[in-house]
Amino acid sequence: MKNSNRFSCSRRKFSRQLFISATAMSAAPILLPGIVQAQSSNPLKIGIIGSGRIGGSVGLRWAEAGHEILFSSRNPDQLNDLVTQAGPKARAGYPQEAAEFGDIVFVAVPYAATPQVGRDYGALMHGKIVIDCGNPYVQRDGEMAAVALEKGTGVASAEFLPGVKLVRAFNALSWVEVNEEAHRDGELIAIPIAGDDQEAVAVATQLVIDAGFDPVIVGGLDKAGLFDQGTAVYVKGMTAREMRAELGL
Ligand SMILES: NC(=O)c1ccc[n+]([C@@H]2O[C@H](COP(=O)([O-])OP(=O)(O)OC[C@H]3O[C@@H](n4cnc5c(N)ncnc54)[C@H](OP(=O)(O)O)[C@@H]3O)[C@@H](O)[C@H]2O)c1
């Protein structure tokens, strides 16, 4: 029951109820903006390592966009509720299966576990696009977090996850925003992105859009530190305009 109801926010629940009521009253389905999204014209296979708060909520947004998701856990039977919420194109498995399955792998684990993810699943992820959203916190992750922050996470994560097309994204907003603010009306919340591989950055950019946010490409992996935890743009709910101004882009 670990993930039970974790990813449903009141606004989404309310809107889904509206959708259900509306469709029940009408012969033809009524599509409510922001709730029933246009399905991605290019469905991707995405494996998620770490299906907790951020991995679960981002995975749900991608499932809504039509992507095929393998949510993983070291105890995959705990993901039943999440998989049910995500719909028929989602399933649960072990982290190894997510690394194997995904053309893209989303790594959403406590930062101290990132080296182990690299050691255990690096060979399976070799050459793949890997989006890493982990944030180093000394109080949770220990001394390695201070070292990673000093280098910048783009540089540090590349050392932990060698041989992949690494992108840093989805680290600088909260899982609550992913649940409550995706595809919101008006200007969207921005998600900063950094990566060295242009194809990987392009795919991550599309996945930010599919999740309901506004991509801001900040630069190569050496620039990921500009949106690490503790920076001026970290979990501030900024729009892309505001973020570009703050970062001088
Ligand atoms: N929470 C947020 O709003 C947010 C936003 C952006 C970025 N982040 C960052 O994203 C990461 C995850 O945060 P979270 O809040 O989602 O944490 P969480 O809710 O605790 O989920 C983390 C998941 O990682 C998995 N995990 C832990 N150690 C693992 C290992 N050695 N191998 C494979 N899987 C492992 C756990 O899955 P099992 O125990 O089921 O295997 C757990 O469900 C952190 O680095 C955090 O700083 C968090």
The ligand as a Tripos MOL2 file, in Angstrom:
@<TRIPOS>MOLECULE
LIG
   48    52     1     0     0
SMALL
NO_CHARGES

@<TRIPOS>ATOM
      1 N1         10.3600   14.1810   -3.6360 N.am      1 LIG1
      2 C1         10.5410   15.1690   -4.5020 C.2       1 LIG1
      3 O1          9.6880   16.1040   -4.6240 O.2       1 LIG1
      4 C2         11.7430   15.1760   -5.4190 C.ar      1 LIG1
      5 C3         11.7560   16.0360   -6.5220 C.ar      1 LIG1
      6 C4         12.8510   16.0240   -7.3810 C.ar      1 LIG1
      7 C5         13.9250   15.1890   -7.1490 C.ar      1 LIG1
      8 N2         13.9010   14.3840   -6.0490 N.ar      1 LIG1
      9 C6         15.0600   13.5010   -5.8050 C.3       1 LIG1
     10 O2         14.6920   12.2560   -6.3960 O.3       1 LIG1
     11 C7         15.2060   11.1750   -5.6070 C.3       1 LIG1
     12 C8         14.0330   10.3430   -5.1010 C.3       1 LIG1
     13 O3         13.2520   11.1520   -4.2450 O.3       1 LIG1
     14 P1         11.8120   10.6690   -3.7260 P.3       1 LIG1
     15 O4         11.3100   11.7740   -2.8940 O.co2     1 LIG1
     16 O5         10.9940   10.1620   -4.8710 O.co2     1 LIG1
     17 O6         12.2280    9.4620   -2.7880 O.3       1 LIG1
     18 P2         11.3370    8.2270   -2.3160 P.3       1 LIG1
     19 O7          9.9040    8.5960   -2.3130 O.co2     1 LIG1
     20 O8         11.9610    7.7430   -1.0680 O.co2     1 LIG1
     21 O9         11.5790    7.1580   -3.4800 O.3       1 LIG1
     22 C9         12.8630    6.6940   -3.7610 C.3       1 LIG1
     23 C10        12.7490    5.3170   -4.3310 C.3       1 LIG1
     24 O10        14.0770    4.8800   -4.6460 O.3       1 LIG1
     25 C11        14.1120    3.4890   -4.5260 C.3       1 LIG1
     26 N3         15.4500    3.0910   -4.1040 N.ar      1 LIG1
     27 C12        16.0990    3.4480   -2.9730 C.ar      1 LIG1
     28 N4         17.3110    2.8850   -2.9510 N.ar      1 LIG1
     29 C13        17.4200    2.1600   -4.0780 C.ar      1 LIG1
     30 C14        18.4360    1.3530   -4.6170 C.ar      1 LIG1
     31 N5         19.5920    1.1570   -3.9830 N.pl3     1 LIG1
     32 N6         18.2040    0.7430   -5.8110 N.ar      1 LIG1
     33 C15        17.0490    0.9080   -6.4670 C.ar      1 LIG1
     34 N7         16.0340    1.6690   -5.9940 N.ar      1 LIG1
     35 C16        16.2310    2.2810   -4.8250 C.ar      1 LIG1
     36 C17        13.0790    3.1050   -3.4780 C.3       1 LIG1
     37 O11        12.3680    2.0360   -4.0220 O.3       1 LIG1
     38 P3         12.1770    0.6170   -3.3130 P.3       1 LIG1
     39 O12        12.5850    0.7720   -1.8470 O.co2     1 LIG1
     40 O13        10.7490    0.3610   -3.5030 O.co2     1 LIG1
     41 O14        13.0600   -0.2990   -4.0750 O.co2     1 LIG1
     42 C18        12.1790    4.3230   -3.3660 C.3       1 LIG1
     43 O15        10.8400    4.0700   -3.7230 O.3       1 LIG1
     44 C19        16.0160   11.8320   -4.4890 C.3       1 LIG1
     45 O16        17.3540   11.9190   -4.8830 O.3       1 LIG1
     46 C20        15.3960   13.2200   -4.3620 C.3       1 LIG1
     47 O17        16.2910   14.1660   -3.8400 O.3       1 LIG1
     48 C21        12.8300   14.3380   -5.1810 C.ar      1 LIG1
@<TRIPOS>BOND
     1     1     2 1
     2     2     3 2
     3     2     4 1
     4     4     5 ar
     5     4    48 ar
     6     5     6 ar
     7     6     7 ar
     8     7     8 ar
     9     8     9 1
    10     8    48 ar
    11     9    10 1
    12     9    46 1
    13    10    11 1
    14    11    12 1
    15    11    44 1
    16    12    13 1
    17    13    14 1
    18    14    15 2
    19    14    16 1
    20    14    17 1
    21    17    18 1
    22    18    19 2
    23    18    20 1
    24    18    21 1
    25    21    22 1
    26    22    23 1
    27    23    24 1
    28    23    42 1
    29    24    25 1
    30    25    26 1
    31    25    36 1
    32    26    27 ar
    33    26    35 ar
    34    27    28 ar
    35    28    29 ar
    36    29    30 ar
    37    29    35 ar
    38    30    31 1
    39    30    32 ar
    40    32    33 ar
    41    33    34 ar
    42    34    35 ar
    43    36    37 1
    44    36    42 1
    45    37    38 1
    46    38    39 2
    47    38    40 1
    48    38    41 1
    49    42    43 1
    50    44    45 1
    51    44    46 1
    52    46    47 1
@<TRIPOS>SUBSTRUCTURE
     1 LIG1         1 GROUP 0 **** ****
